[in-house]
Amino acid sequence: MKIDGRHYRTIFPAPDGGGICVIDQTRLPFAFETKVLASEAEAAVAIRTMIVRGAPLIGATAAYGLALAMREDPSDRNLDGARSRLAATRPTAINLRWALDRVAGVLQPLSAKEREAAAFAEAARIADEDVASCRAIGEHGAALIAEIARRKAGPVNVLTHCNAGWLATVDWGTALAPIYVAHDAGLAVHVWVDETRPRNQGAALTAFELNAHGVPHTVIADNAGGHLMQHGQVDLCIVGSDRTTSTGDVCNKIGTYLKALAARDCGVPFYAALPFSTIDWTLTDGVAGIPIEERDAREVTHLTGRTDEGAFATVAVVSPGSPVANPAFDVTPARLVTGIITERGVAEATPEGLLGLYPERRVAA
Ligand SMILES: CSC[C@H]1O[C@H](OP(=O)(O)O)[C@H](O)[C@@H]1O
């Protein structure tokens, strides 16, 4: 996407070959800064501390992290060690392990001296595929928005949760890609942006993206979404996913499930947008099977932002000494999901629906 007229991907090789450039998303929206990840360890820290975040971007970063590890030591021992260390950075987004397994599968049969170049090449393919997949998600999802636009006057009002925009992927995004494609095609779209406590990816990142692209939007408190749906101000919900099961259960940022419940109660269509790399074909029960990351309590007890004088500041917002829980994701059961928007089209949130798009995943009876 473009920032001040210049096109960026969220991750790209440093021009001097010194490592991998990423956007430091912990500094947005008040500072647009890139960082060079020059080692496996720096890639791991970037994922763990959410300098980079979003399932597809986590996967791409891990792929390049493995390439950086091969630059350091291409031995079998380090390949296995780096794969384990990077996999341990965050437990929920399946894209992380998917990318590591894919790159490691390419490297294992190679000689040590071949591994660095092969790893960087495979990581680049993963990044390029993600851009193409997310662009296609945009096209398929935009058709849903266009269908609603034909039936109503005024803008199509889309509610989204967290950030599933181009900052969560290599480019285009997943939940926001249909909004960009529809907006660029001249359709009137307005986005309700859930702030998304506690990390505020909506208020900080989705709002930043939509501002930069000129998409009309309104930032709301997380708890306002149900009210807006009750009053007919939401035409559909589109969210991202960190892991979706073969049966259509959708794991996404904490609070997504509550929006799905409100949407069902108000008759609002609720879609998840995700690429093939986010589907976990080994799972049928997301609530029981998907590991939910428990993040640091400080993400709940403190807020970081910019003062009126323009300085970054962190303040406490919780009564000192109170215990805190911080589950980072929840699972929306398939029964609450209207459809799943993928790079291959829109499927019902059912095994048959997903297999209809990915027939190669049918297990021989
Ligand atoms: C396109 S995946 C976006 C997905 O990832 C976010 O989680 P996090 O910011 O913690 O990496 C959130 O669940 C988004 O929906």
The ligand as a Tripos MOL2 file, in Angstrom:
@<TRIPOS>MOLECULE
LIG
   15    15     1     0     0
SMALL
NO_CHARGES

@<TRIPOS>ATOM
      1 C1         -4.6410  -11.0350    8.6150 C.3       1 LIG1
      2 S1         -4.3060  -11.7300   10.1370 S.3       1 LIG1
      3 C2         -4.8020  -10.4250   11.1760 C.3       1 LIG1
      4 C3         -5.0990  -10.8870   12.5580 C.3       1 LIG1
      5 O1         -3.9090  -10.9230   13.3760 O.3       1 LIG1
      6 C4         -4.1450  -10.0940   14.4980 C.3       1 LIG1
      7 O2         -3.5410  -10.5660   15.6430 O.3       1 LIG1
      8 P1         -2.1520   -9.8770   16.1360 P.3       1 LIG1
      9 O3         -2.2620   -8.4070   15.8680 O.co2     1 LIG1
     10 O4         -2.0970  -10.2280   17.6020 O.co2     1 LIG1
     11 O5         -1.0540  -10.5440   15.3440 O.co2     1 LIG1
     12 C5         -5.6500  -10.0950   14.6300 C.3       1 LIG1
     13 O6         -6.1490  -11.2960   15.1730 O.3       1 LIG1
     14 C6         -6.0340   -9.9330   13.2020 C.3       1 LIG1
     15 O7         -7.3500  -10.1980   12.8870 O.3       1 LIG1
@<TRIPOS>BOND
     1     1     2 1
     2     2     3 1
     3     3     4 1
     4     4     5 1
     5     4    14 1
     6     5     6 1
     7     6     7 1
     8     6    12 1
     9     7     8 1
    10     8     9 2
    11     8    10 1
    12     8    11 1
    13    12    13 1
    14    12    14 1
    15    14    15 1
@<TRIPOS>SUBSTRUCTURE
     1 LIG1         1 GROUP 0 **** ****
